[in-house]
Amino acid sequence: MKNLSEISNPFDDDKVIANCGLFGMMNLEGRTCSGRDVIRAIANMRVRGNGLGGGFAAYGIYPEYKDLYALHIMFQNRSAKEQTESFLRETFNIIFDEEVPHRNVPNVFDPPLVWRYFVEPILVAEPGMEDDYVVEKVMFINTKIQDAFVFSSGKNTGVFKGVGHPEDIGNYFCLEEYEGYLWIAHSRFPTNTQAWWGGAHPFSILDWTVVHNGEISSYGTNRNFLEMHGYYCTMHTDTEVMAYAVDLLIRRHGLPVEIMAKIMATPLWTEIDQMPDDERQTYTILRQVYGSLLINGPFTVIISHQGEMIGLGDRIRLRPLVAGVKDDMFYLSSEEAPMRLIRPDLELTWIPKGGEPIIGRLETGEVIYNNEPVMALLR
């Protein structure tokens, strides 16, 4: 068997910083499909990964438990599982739990024990605070219980990830047996952090999931700001801050996606100074209040939660993103080829501008870009 250094860098060349593959597909009318196509699509970009991380997030996959929080937890040993379950019994009603189904796959490295729990909170202080309660308990497990990591905690959604190529991870977790209306996937090429199961993408909190291609040089500043709001980074990968930032900005602070994008992918001060007065005032306020959540460095992300899939890149487009639509299907990808592989008859593909979010919404059945429905271009 090859060692990890040979897999990571088989040609013994310098560090590659432009890789990682992203893919997302969403049915805008809520119809579900199996994980087969998303596995095929991300496997088409195999060259973007090096076998040290792959993962998926799927929405609508637990209809029988759709009102419960689905906690996916990885354990490095049985003691961690016992401690975690003792804590869960004190803080949640556990309606059902089981080991996450999997099969033996030769190219999947050193898998931990992965268990899922469908739970409801039992000690919430006030009605409507269930999400905050769950975040607090997730953070407790991840920081206080050694060798236990909650990597998925949303309703009717699940993250499946690990060390290996994404098609191997998809095969390992039997994703062709799941049915979801929204899928995102990631092929990892780690550049600065270790390869381990928790460090693979997606990163998730509640039903927010993020896959990322790039490098966050503002990680320390972002992390410090988020810790003041009760989020603690334990997965040893810079992308983790983006999942928590999205939850803070959109769910807790009630900001729309468009404002979140202006915070995370904000223009330079020199550009802000040249804007019309009202626009300059808006950006100035956002930079002053949320300057510590500016994502510095090259990045492209696909962000998803119940009913929405969002694509966003840095202002000068240092990482690729392609969008596509066909009938009621919306696609985001690092490359056009995977979209064509599973949907050769795409009606429209385009490259979004840096810093401009593109949003697929289940509620309206539309894809919004530049504040306009993309479907209007096809009529």
QUILINKA-V596173 format. One record per residue. N is the residue number from 1. SS is DSSP state (alpha for helix, beta for strand, coil for the rest). PSI is psi in radians with two decimals (999 if undefined). BURIAL is I if it has 24 or more other ideal C-beta (glycine too) atoms within 12 Angstrom, else O. Layout:
((N | SS | PSI | BURIAL) (N | SS | PSI | BURIAL))
This chain:
((1 | coil | 2.42 | O) (2 | coil | 2.58 | O) (3 | coil | 2.96 | O) (4 | alpha | -0.58 | O) (5 | alpha | -0.62 | O) (6 | alpha | -0.64 | O) (7 | alpha | -0.72 | I) (8 | alpha | -0.66 | I) (9 | coil | 1.22 | O) (10 | coil | -0.38 | O) (11 | coil | 0.06 | O) (12 | coil | 0.71 | O) (13 | coil | -3.08 | O) (14 | coil | 2.96 | O) (15 | coil | 2.32 | O) (16 | coil | 2.13 | O) (17 | coil | 0.01 | O) (18 | coil | 0.09 | O) (19 | coil | -2.73 | I) (20 | coil | 2.34 | I) (21 | beta | 2.39 | I) (22 | beta | 2.52 | I) (23 | beta | 2.44 | I) (24 | beta | 2.51 | I) (25 | beta | 2.41 | I) (26 | beta | 2.31 | I) (27 | beta | 2.06 | I) (28 | coil | -0.11 | I) (29 | coil | 0.08 | O) (30 | coil | 0.16 | I) (31 | coil | 2.52 | O) (32 | coil | 2.74 | I) (33 | beta | 2.83 | I) (34 | beta | 3.04 | I) (35 | coil | 0.04 | I) (36 | alpha | -0.84 | I) (37 | alpha | -0.70 | I) (38 | alpha | -0.57 | I) (39 | alpha | -0.79 | I) (40 | alpha | -0.71 | I) (41 | alpha | -0.84 | I) (42 | alpha | -0.52 | I) (43 | alpha | -0.47 | I) (44 | coil | -0.38 | I) (45 | coil | 0.60 | I) (46 | alpha | -0.60 | I) (47 | alpha | -0.36 | O) (48 | alpha | -0.21 | I) (49 | coil | 3.06 | I) (50 | coil | 0.33 | I) (51 | coil | 0.10 | I) (52 | coil | 0.26 | I) (53 | coil | 2.32 | I) (54 | beta | 2.64 | I) (55 | beta | 2.91 | I) (56 | beta | 2.68 | I) (57 | beta | 2.48 | I) (58 | beta | 2.50 | I) (59 | beta | 2.42 | I) (60 | coil | 0.24 | I) (61 | coil | -0.20 | I) (62 | coil | 1.02 | I) (63 | alpha | -0.54 | O) (64 | alpha | -0.30 | O) (65 | alpha | 0.54 | I) (66 | coil | -0.38 | O) (67 | coil | 0.06 | O) (68 | coil | 2.68 | I) (69 | beta | 2.24 | I) (70 | beta | 1.86 | I) (71 | beta | 2.03 | I) (72 | beta | 2.14 | I) (73 | beta | 2.33 | I) (74 | beta | 2.41 | I) (75 | beta | 2.34 | I) (76 | coil | -0.29 | O) (77 | coil | 2.95 | O) (78 | alpha | -0.56 | O) (79 | alpha | -0.73 | O) (80 | alpha | -0.68 | I) (81 | alpha | -0.75 | I) (82 | alpha | -0.76 | O) (83 | alpha | -0.72 | O) (84 | alpha | -0.76 | I) (85 | alpha | -0.60 | I) (86 | alpha | -0.76 | O) (87 | alpha | -0.76 | I) (88 | alpha | -0.67 | I) (89 | alpha | -0.45 | O) (90 | alpha | -0.40 | O) (91 | alpha | -0.26 | I) (92 | beta | 2.71 | I) (93 | beta | 2.06 | O) (94 | beta | 1.90 | I) (95 | beta | -0.66 | O) (96 | beta | 2.55 | O) (97 | beta | 2.72 | I) (98 | beta | 2.82 | O) (99 | beta | 2.42 | O) (100 | coil | 2.18 | I) (101 | coil | 2.45 | O) (102 | coil | 2.90 | I) (103 | coil | 2.80 | O) (104 | coil | 2.23 | O) (105 | coil | 2.14 | O) (106 | coil | -0.59 | O) (107 | coil | 0.21 | I) (108 | coil | 2.16 | I) (109 | coil | 2.24 | I) (110 | coil | 1.03 | O) (111 | coil | 2.41 | I) (112 | coil | 3.10 | I) (113 | beta | 2.17 | I) (114 | beta | 2.12 | I) (115 | beta | 2.67 | I) (116 | beta | 2.48 | I) (117 | beta | 2.25 | I) (118 | beta | 2.00 | I) (119 | beta | 2.83 | I) (120 | beta | 2.43 | I) (121 | beta | 2.59 | I) (122 | coil | -0.14 | O) (123 | coil | 0.53 | O) (124 | coil | 2.26 | O) (125 | coil | -0.70 | O) (126 | coil | 2.56 | O) (127 | coil | 2.50 | O) (128 | coil | -0.02 | O) (129 | coil | 0.26 | O) (130 | alpha | -0.73 | I) (131 | alpha | -0.77 | I) (132 | alpha | -0.65 | I) (133 | alpha | -0.81 | I) (134 | alpha | -0.77 | I) (135 | alpha | -0.78 | I) (136 | alpha | -0.75 | I) (137 | alpha | -0.62 | I) (138 | alpha | -0.80 | I) (139 | alpha | -0.63 | I) (140 | alpha | -0.85 | O) (141 | alpha | -0.79 | I) (142 | alpha | -0.39 | I) (143 | alpha | -0.42 | O) (144 | alpha | -0.41 | O) (145 | coil | 1.96 | I) (146 | coil | 2.37 | O) (147 | coil | 0.37 | I) (148 | beta | 2.34 | I) (149 | beta | 2.09 | I) (150 | beta | 2.07 | I) (151 | beta | 0.08 | I) (152 | beta | 2.32 | I) (153 | coil | 0.36 | I) (154 | coil | 3.01 | I) (155 | beta | 2.37 | I) (156 | coil | 0.59 | I) (157 | beta | 2.78 | I) (158 | beta | 2.51 | I) (159 | beta | 2.43 | I) (160 | beta | 2.03 | I) (161 | beta | 2.86 | I) (162 | beta | -3.00 | I) (163 | coil | 2.10 | I) (164 | coil | 3.01 | I) (165 | coil | 2.61 | I) (166 | alpha | -0.63 | I) (167 | alpha | -0.54 | I) (168 | alpha | -0.67 | I) (169 | alpha | -0.73 | I) (170 | alpha | -0.70 | I) (171 | alpha | -0.72 | I) (172 | alpha | -0.77 | I) (173 | coil | 0.16 | I) (174 | coil | 0.74 | O) (175 | alpha | -0.29 | I) (176 | alpha | -0.22 | I) (177 | alpha | -0.11 | O) (178 | coil | 2.66 | I) (179 | beta | 2.10 | I) (180 | beta | 2.74 | I) (181 | coil | -0.22 | I) (182 | beta | 2.25 | I) (183 | beta | 2.41 | I) (184 | beta | 2.69 | I) (185 | beta | 2.75 | I) (186 | beta | 2.39 | I) (187 | beta | 2.10 | I) (188 | coil | 2.45 | I) (189 | coil | 1.40 | I) (190 | coil | 2.42 | I) (191 | coil | -0.51 | I) (192 | coil | -0.14 | O) (193 | coil | 2.85 | I) (194 | coil | 2.76 | O) (195 | coil | 1.94 | I) (196 | coil | 2.89 | I) (197 | alpha | -0.72 | I) (198 | alpha | -0.43 | I) (199 | alpha | -0.11 | I) (200 | coil | 2.80 | I) (201 | coil | 2.76 | I) (202 | coil | 2.81 | I) (203 | beta | 2.53 | I) (204 | beta | 2.58 | I) (205 | beta | 2.30 | I) (206 | coil | -2.30 | I) (207 | coil | 0.23 | I) (208 | beta | 2.24 | I) (209 | beta | 2.56 | I) (210 | beta | 2.30 | I) (211 | beta | 2.56 | I) (212 | beta | 2.40 | I) (213 | beta | 2.04 | I) (214 | beta | -2.78 | I) (215 | coil | 2.14 | I) (216 | coil | 1.80 | I) (217 | coil | -0.20 | O) (218 | coil | 0.23 | I) (219 | alpha | -0.81 | I) (220 | alpha | -0.80 | O) (221 | alpha | -0.79 | O) (222 | alpha | -0.80 | I) (223 | alpha | -0.77 | I) (224 | alpha | -0.72 | O) (225 | alpha | -0.77 | I) (226 | alpha | -0.59 | I) (227 | alpha | -0.51 | O) (228 | coil | -0.32 | O) (229 | coil | 0.24 | I) (230 | coil | 0.23 | O) (231 | coil | 2.31 | I) (232 | coil | 2.24 | I) (233 | coil | 2.09 | I) (234 | coil | -0.02 | I) (235 | coil | -0.01 | I) (236 | coil | 0.60 | I) (237 | coil | 2.37 | I) (238 | coil | -0.51 | I) (239 | coil | -0.40 | I) (240 | alpha | -0.60 | I) (241 | alpha | -0.51 | I) (242 | alpha | -0.66 | I) (243 | alpha | -0.77 | I) (244 | alpha | -0.64 | I) (245 | alpha | -0.72 | I) (246 | alpha | -0.75 | I) (247 | alpha | -0.75 | I) (248 | alpha | -0.85 | I) (249 | alpha | -0.78 | I) (250 | alpha | -0.88 | I) (251 | alpha | -0.91 | I) (252 | alpha | -0.69 | O) (253 | coil | -0.10 | O) (254 | coil | 0.45 | O) (255 | coil | 2.53 | I) (256 | coil | 2.84 | O) (257 | alpha | -0.71 | I) (258 | alpha | -0.65 | I) (259 | alpha | -0.69 | I) (260 | alpha | -0.75 | I) (261 | alpha | -0.66 | I) (262 | alpha | -0.47 | I) (263 | alpha | -0.85 | I) (264 | alpha | -0.54 | I) (265 | coil | 0.93 | I) (266 | coil | 2.63 | I) (267 | coil | 2.89 | I) (268 | coil | 2.74 | O) (269 | alpha | -0.63 | O) (270 | alpha | -0.56 | O) (271 | alpha | -0.70 | O) (272 | alpha | -0.69 | I) (273 | coil | -0.39 | O) (274 | coil | 0.06 | O) (275 | coil | 2.80 | O) (276 | coil | 2.76 | O) (277 | alpha | -0.85 | O) (278 | alpha | -0.69 | O) (279 | alpha | -0.70 | O) (280 | alpha | -0.68 | O) (281 | alpha | -0.73 | O) (282 | alpha | -0.88 | O) (283 | alpha | -0.62 | I) (284 | alpha | -0.77 | O) (285 | alpha | -0.78 | O) (286 | alpha | -0.70 | I) (287 | alpha | -0.62 | I) (288 | alpha | -0.69 | O) (289 | alpha | -0.72 | O) (290 | alpha | 0.48 | I) (291 | alpha | -0.53 | O) (292 | alpha | -0.10 | I) (293 | alpha | 0.12 | I) (294 | coil | 2.27 | I) (295 | coil | 1.87 | I) (296 | coil | 2.39 | I) (297 | coil | 2.91 | I) (298 | coil | 2.37 | I) (299 | beta | 2.60 | I) (300 | beta | 2.39 | I) (301 | beta | 2.63 | I) (302 | beta | 2.16 | I) (303 | beta | 2.35 | I) (304 | beta | 2.69 | I) (305 | beta | -3.08 | I) (306 | coil | 2.05 | I) (307 | coil | -0.02 | I) (308 | beta | 2.51 | I) (309 | beta | 2.27 | I) (310 | beta | 2.33 | I) (311 | beta | 2.43 | I) (312 | beta | 2.40 | I) (313 | beta | 2.90 | I) (314 | coil | 2.87 | I) (315 | coil | -0.48 | I) (316 | coil | 0.31 | O) (317 | coil | 1.00 | O) (318 | coil | -0.12 | O) (319 | coil | 2.54 | I) (320 | coil | 2.65 | I) (321 | coil | 2.27 | I) (322 | beta | 2.45 | I) (323 | beta | 2.66 | I) (324 | beta | 2.65 | I) (325 | beta | 2.61 | I) (326 | beta | 2.00 | I) (327 | coil | -2.06 | O) (328 | coil | 0.34 | I) (329 | beta | 2.41 | I) (330 | beta | 2.30 | I) (331 | beta | 2.54 | I) (332 | beta | 2.45 | I) (333 | beta | 2.73 | I) (334 | coil | -0.45 | I) (335 | coil | 2.76 | I) (336 | alpha | -0.51 | I) (337 | alpha | -0.77 | I) (338 | alpha | -0.61 | I) (339 | alpha | -0.74 | I) (340 | alpha | -0.53 | O) (341 | alpha | -0.79 | I) (342 | alpha | -0.24 | I) (343 | coil | 1.36 | I) (344 | coil | -0.41 | O) (345 | coil | 0.56 | O) (346 | coil | 2.41 | I) (347 | coil | -0.60 | O) (348 | beta | 2.34 | I) (349 | beta | 2.60 | I) (350 | beta | 2.87 | I) (351 | coil | 1.94 | I) (352 | coil | 2.65 | I) (353 | coil | 2.65 | O) (354 | coil | 2.40 | I) (355 | coil | -0.04 | I) (356 | coil | 2.02 | I) (357 | coil | 2.56 | I) (358 | beta | 2.26 | I) (359 | beta | 2.15 | I) (360 | beta | 2.24 | I) (361 | beta | 2.17 | I) (362 | coil | -0.64 | I) (363 | coil | -0.72 | O) (364 | coil | -0.18 | O) (365 | coil | 0.50 | I) (366 | beta | 2.76 | I) (367 | beta | 2.17 | I) (368 | beta | 2.26 | I) (369 | beta | 2.34 | I) (370 | coil | 0.64 | O) (371 | coil | 0.34 | O) (372 | beta | 2.56 | O) (373 | beta | 2.21 | O) (374 | alpha | -0.58 | I) (375 | alpha | -0.44 | I) (376 | alpha | -0.46 | O) (377 | alpha | -0.33 | O) (378 | alpha | -0.11 | O) (379 | coil | 999 | O))
